[in-house]
Amino acid sequence: MSLIAELEKLIPDLRTELIRACSLQELEQARVACLGRKGSLARIMARLPELAPTERPAVGQKANEVKTRLTELMEQRTAELEALEDARRLSGFDASLPGRAPRQGSRHPTTLVIEEICDIFQGLGYEVASGPEVEADYYNFEALNMPPEHPARDMQDTLYITDRILMRTHTSPVQVRTMKSRKPPLAVIVPGKVYRRDSDLTHTPMFHQIEGLMVGRDVSMAQLRGTLTVFLRGVFGLETRVRFRPSFFPFTEPSAEADISCCICGGRGHSGEDVCRVCKGTGWVEILGCGMVDPAVFESVGYDPEEVTGFAFGLGVERVAMLKYGIGDLRMFFENDARFLAQF
Ligand code: PHE
């Protein structure tokens, strides 16, 4: 290799050394090895007398250029490392250590179920609606056909703020708010938080519900059954069987509860020898409350019960998620343990 080529190669060589040097001390070693009295530049220059006198000026000029560049590179890296050492001293942490890879988050199972259910109903033409969590007694109870002293108020352990303001115990007050602010026909789906004075292994003071409401001319119980069957099969699988049992809610008449065939044991009531823990051997699990909107509710929102009919339903989101994903413990939803959440 010619002396000129050897001189030029000093630049990439020094660059590599400078990147490796992580302290001012290592930097000094690199400087001595390259630019020092016995360094690589000096060793090349010591061979200058081997050249013919006519070749020497060109090599001498190249050596000066290279030396300037090498000195620049040294100064640059020195400034960088000095700044880094300052930062190290000031903050007590080593900014030259490799970083920790950020952990990718995932969506909460409650969110996943809400999104899935709202998607299904939006596909059927429903609009998503919402209402306040701190609610007036009027919307939570009175307009839903539960006047003061109505025994059905005891079905729900209410958290009161004042004697007329409370934490909503269900998403049904949004039925009243929606109907009061709009004219029929309408179809809404309402996800949201609800609150009850209840806390044990299977109850938390806050949980999520989804309310559905459809109002129009000639809306029928058959449509309620059809809609809820399609929806439940969408969430739990096409092979799911759905049945409706008579029930009671003050704001629907007639009222029903829907059961689905147990998605844990496939409706058999047992898995192998053991009685299914989830459906307790019956093969069915309760999944939602529903019914035809009571005429008294239409009257409190100013709709004419002779003109319109409607159906409504409400279900617990955590309950759906427990059945759908086979989660055994309700408390998992509220502990925010990253190992639990990462599974969805
Ligand atoms: N709001 C009722 C509950 O929380 C559920 C429901 C909603 C029932 C709509 C019928 C109609 O238990």
Boltz pocket constraint, residues with backbone or C-beta under 6 A from the ligand:
constraints:
  - pocket:
      binder: B
      contacts: [[A, 169], [A, 170], [A, 171], [A, 172], [A, 211], [A, 212], [A, 249], [A, 252], [A, 256], [A, 289], [A, 290], [A, 291], [A, 312], [A, 313], [A, 314], [A, 315]]
      max_distance: 6.0
